[in-house]
């Protein structure tokens, strides 16, 4: 198999690079937020110079609260086009049965937390299934 | 050094391991098999010999029995072996390709196995290619339901080659979906059949580091612990006492936290790949207790400890090798 000629780490790196956000995909998010009635309360770009994801915290007040559905729809469409590993949106509704405020946290792309190298040594030298 | 003391600081996890290969008979003939097991390999270690071996191993301080093979489920005295180990108070693990784990096969085993390690070597096509059997992946995964039904805890073993770390994510996701408790990443060793079929596939330091990082990422993301049998140079420097034994060597578990019993009765310290000149002997010739006493009296433990020290010194001074599979490195220096 041709793929077996490559190092596994090279294939892994290529897959990671493919996860980087394109300028176009970021622009789409910005344009959607411009159109949205939501107030952007926070934004976090994950991945530094090779960003792989964006986290945004949105707030909808009063009559705007039903419109959060439009942004969730955009979020779904965005992932259908650009891919990623979306986590479900986190939604906080303030006011029952009539919402006064809705807070919506959306993750775009890959925002999983990078693990640090495990320092524990137990079992790492090998020899039997390490329990 | 008593493993029952509060902290066993050896390299094998929670306890010194007696790794038994009772037979090389296997329903598969995998390309990477370091014991060259297969369907045509007949013969098995008599139960009586292994019963004595278990008793002696326990007295010597070994507290975990790891049964491998061949395919352990083809060993006729497997239940005897496991139940004796449990009666002694040992932890029992069985490594299997999973294809024979029917409900009927599991029923007598389940009460005696603490943990089953099931080999999964990547995506279905990759797994089947390495196992040299089309449909092997599907058959194994199908049987995981039987393990769950029997209440036997299980994990996956993934053989890391120079070419497949990108498949680890698939395996860990499968583990999370199937209820596997952990994933162990074991570097391919060029021994047995692998020597002929997979030359050049042994993972180098770069692939080992990639595996460590990927394991950490996937473990955090998916909530399944992923263990790589590899050490970074930093870990070697920090944990010297865990891999290089204190001198003098007075007990076998000091220098051999893993003791391997091969299908022909030969007992090896640490790993199959250690020089045969350092073998303890054959269980067909003498009991383990006696073999251990003679081995230590002949200063073989000191020889092996020298190799460990030499390995540590060379590796810790070599910044070109960012991570290593410790036992392979020691073996290469024996």
Interface residues (C-beta under 8 A of the other chain):
Chain A: X1 X3 X4 X5 X6 X7 X8 X9 X11 X12 X15 X112 X113 X114 X115 X116 X117 X118 X119 X121 X122 X123 X124 X125 X126 X127 X128 X129 X130 X131
Chain B: X11 X12 X13 X14 X17 X19 X64 X66 X91 X93 X95 X114 X115 X117 X129 X155 X157 X160 X161 X162 X163 X164 X165 X166 X167 X184 X186 X187 X203 X206 X207 X210 X212 X213 X214 X215 X216 X217 X218 X219 X220 X221 X227 X228 X229 X230 X231 X232 X235 X238 X239 X242 X243 X257 X258 X270 X271 X325 X326 X327
